[in-house]
Amino acid sequence: MWVGGQHRICLYLVVLFAAGELINRMERPIIASGGAFAVSTFLFLLVSLPMLGRRNKLEILLTACITPAVLIYIFGGFFQVLLP
C-alpha cells in the first residue's frame, strides 16, 4: 500500500506522539538526554527523505542513523548543549 506525502507526515506525527506518551508514562525512561531528539530526527528523516526523492533504502537508513548521532556528538561534546 502506497502512502502519500501528506499521509506520511500525519503518520509520523501520530507515531511520535504515541512514542512520547509511552515514554512519559514510564517510571524509568529508556531514553536519556538526547534520546528524544535522536528518535524524532531518525523518524523524521525516514519519512522525509523518500518524499524528497531519495530512493536508495540503504542511503536513507544510514542517513537517518548517522545524522542524529553526529548532531548529538557535536552539540553535546563541542557546544556543551544537552538536547531533549
N, C-alpha and C positions, 0 to 999 in steps of 0.2 A: 504494500500500500504506500503510495507516494504521499508525502505530506508537504503542502505548500509552505512558502516562506512565512506568511503571517501565522499559520498554524504552528510552525516550529517555534516561533518566538513565544506564542501563548503556552505551548507545552513546556518550554524552557522555564517560563515564569512559574507555572504550576509546580513543576518538579523542584525548583529552587525554594519555593515557599514551603512545600511539604518537607523537604530536607531540613530546612531551618526550624520548622515546628518540631520535627522529630529530635533534632539535636537540642533544642531548647528544653524539652521535657526530660532529658537525660540527667541523672544525678552527677555523673562524671562524664562530661562530653569527651568524645574521642578526638575532637578537633581542638588543637591548641592554637596559639597565636599564629595568624596567617593561614589557618586551615580553611576558614570560611571563604577567604579571598581565593585560595587555591581551588576549592571546589567550584565556586561560581565562575571563575575565569576558565577553568577546564571545560565546564558545561557550555559556557558562552562560546568558546572557540569551536567546540564540537558542532554547535548549531550554526554559527555564523560563517565559518569558512566554506562549507558547501554552498551556502546562499551567495557567497561572493565569487563562486565559480571554481573553487578548488575541487578536484575530483579524485586525486590520489589519496586513498584512505590512510596509507602509511604516513604521508606528509601531514595530513590533518591530525592524526593521533600523536605524532611526535611533536608537532607544534603545540597542541593542546596540553601535552605533558611537560614540555620543557619551558614554555613561556612563564607559567606561574612560578615554577621553581627558580628561574633566573630572576624574576621580579622580586620574589621574597628574599632571595640572597642579596640583591642589590639594595633594597630598601632596609632590610634588617641588618645587614652587615656593614654596608657602606654609609648609609644615611642614618642608621640607628633609629629607624621608624618602624614600629610594630604595626603590621597590617591586621585588620579584623579577622 
